[in-house]
């Protein structure tokens, strides 16, 4: 069985990194090499993000778009440490799960791939997202949607 974190690591986080990379370059005047350094990725990975060969863009809500812009702005102003960026990426993932978008992504992937269709149950079907949840980690910064 695949967990939500596996789906996030393979599909969601690369798409969010691609979005943040574009925002750094388009909205904050970064060169590709500067943006890749700030995001802790290789220049090759940055090129692949920008060419949509990696981290293909998913459709994000305005809320996630705004969070990605706030991450890019925080990086640009030097106000976010790598841990701060990591915490905010985790928050985006939690929002993506909470809205049901992670289940929709998982189902779209299963419909596209015969090998995934024959794999064991997915996390949406076994109600991992609706059953009792482990206590969420406490960060210095937490998006209001996570505290509802």
C-alpha positions as CSV (number, residue, x, y, z in Angstrom):
1,X,0.0,0.0,0.0
2,X,1.2,3.5,-0.9
3,X,1.1,6.2,1.8
4,X,0.1,9.8,1.2
5,X,3.7,10.8,1.9
6,X,4.9,8.6,-0.9
7,X,2.5,10.2,-3.4
8,X,3.5,13.6,-2.1
9,X,7.2,12.9,-2.4
10,X,6.9,11.6,-6.0
11,X,4.3,14.0,-7.4
12,X,3.3,16.9,-5.1
13,X,6.6,18.2,-3.8
14,X,8.3,18.3,-7.2
15,X,5.3,20.3,-8.5
16,X,5.4,22.7,-5.6
17,X,9.2,23.1,-6.0
18,X,8.7,23.8,-9.7
19,X,6.1,26.4,-8.7
20,X,8.3,28.1,-6.2
21,X,11.2,28.0,-8.7
22,X,9.1,29.8,-11.3
23,X,8.0,32.4,-8.7
24,X,11.6,33.0,-7.7
25,X,12.6,33.6,-11.3
26,X,9.6,35.4,-12.6
27,X,8.5,37.4,-9.6
28,X,11.8,37.9,-7.7
29,X,14.3,38.3,-10.5
30,X,16.4,35.2,-9.6
31,X,18.7,33.5,-12.2
32,X,18.2,29.8,-12.6
33,X,21.5,29.1,-10.8
34,X,20.6,31.3,-7.8
35,X,17.1,29.8,-7.5
36,X,18.5,26.2,-7.6
37,X,21.0,27.1,-4.9
38,X,18.3,28.6,-2.7
39,X,16.1,25.6,-3.1
40,X,18.9,23.2,-2.6
41,X,18.5,21.5,-5.9
42,X,20.9,20.9,-8.8
43,X,21.0,23.2,-11.8
44,X,20.0,20.2,-13.9
45,X,16.9,19.6,-11.7
46,X,16.1,23.3,-12.0
47,X,16.2,23.2,-15.8
48,X,14.0,20.1,-15.7
49,X,11.5,21.9,-13.4
50,X,11.3,24.9,-15.7
51,X,10.9,22.8,-18.8
52,X,8.1,20.8,-17.1
53,X,10.1,17.6,-17.5
54,X,10.1,17.2,-13.7
55,X,7.5,18.3,-11.2
56,X,4.8,18.7,-13.8
57,X,2.5,21.4,-12.7
58,X,-0.6,20.3,-10.8
59,X,-3.6,22.5,-10.5
60,X,-3.3,24.3,-7.2
61,X,-5.8,26.3,-5.2
62,X,-5.3,30.0,-4.7
63,X,-4.3,29.2,-1.1
64,X,-1.5,26.9,-2.1
65,X,-0.4,29.4,-4.9
66,X,-0.3,32.1,-2.2
67,X,1.7,29.9,0.2
68,X,4.2,29.1,-2.6
69,X,4.6,32.9,-3.3
70,X,5.1,33.5,0.4
71,X,7.9,30.9,0.4
72,X,9.5,32.5,-2.6
73,X,9.2,35.9,-1.1
74,X,10.7,34.7,2.2
75,X,13.6,33.1,0.4
76,X,14.1,36.2,-1.6
77,X,14.2,38.4,1.4
78,X,16.5,36.0,3.3
79,X,13.9,35.5,6.0
80,X,13.4,31.7,5.7
81,X,15.9,29.1,6.9
82,X,16.0,25.7,5.1
83,X,14.0,24.4,8.1
84,X,11.4,27.1,7.7
85,X,11.0,26.2,4.0
86,X,10.7,22.5,4.9
87,X,8.0,23.3,7.5
88,X,6.0,25.3,5.0
89,X,6.3,22.5,2.4
90,X,4.9,20.1,5.0
91,X,2.1,22.5,5.6
92,X,1.3,22.7,1.9
93,X,1.2,18.9,1.8
94,X,-1.1,18.8,4.8
95,X,-3.5,21.3,3.1
96,X,-3.4,19.2,0.0
97,X,-4.4,16.1,2.0
98,X,-7.0,18.0,4.0
99,X,-8.8,19.3,1.0
100,X,-9.0,15.8,-0.6
101,X,-6.7,16.8,-3.5
102,X,-4.2,14.1,-2.5
103,X,-7.0,11.4,-2.9
104,X,-8.0,12.9,-6.2
105,X,-4.3,12.8,-7.4
106,X,-3.9,9.2,-6.2
107,X,-7.1,8.1,-8.0
108,X,-6.0,9.9,-11.2
109,X,-2.7,8.1,-11.0
110,X,-4.4,4.7,-10.4
111,X,-6.7,5.3,-13.4
112,X,-3.7,6.0,-15.6
113,X,-1.6,3.0,-14.5
114,X,-2.5,-0.6,-14.8
115,X,0.3,-1.6,-12.4
116,X,-1.1,0.8,-9.7
117,X,-4.7,-0.6,-10.3
118,X,-3.5,-4.1,-9.4
119,X,-1.6,-2.9,-6.3
120,X,-3.0,-3.1,-2.9
121,X,-5.6,-0.7,-1.4
122,X,-4.9,2.9,-1.5
123,X,-4.9,5.3,1.4
124,X,-8.2,7.0,0.3
125,X,-10.1,3.7,0.2
126,X,-9.1,2.6,3.7
127,X,-10.1,6.0,5.2
128,X,-6.6,6.9,6.5
129,X,-7.6,10.5,6.0
130,X,-10.9,10.3,7.8
131,X,-10.0,8.1,10.7
132,X,-8.2,9.2,13.9
133,X,-5.2,11.2,12.9
134,X,-1.8,11.2,14.7
135,X,-1.1,14.5,16.4
136,X,0.3,16.9,13.9
137,X,3.8,18.2,14.6
138,X,4.0,21.7,16.1
139,X,5.9,24.2,14.1
140,X,6.7,27.8,14.9
141,X,4.6,28.7,11.8
142,X,1.4,26.9,11.0
143,X,-1.1,27.7,8.3
144,X,-4.6,28.5,9.7
145,X,-6.2,25.7,7.7
146,X,-4.2,23.2,9.7
147,X,-5.6,24.3,13.0
148,X,-9.3,24.1,12.1
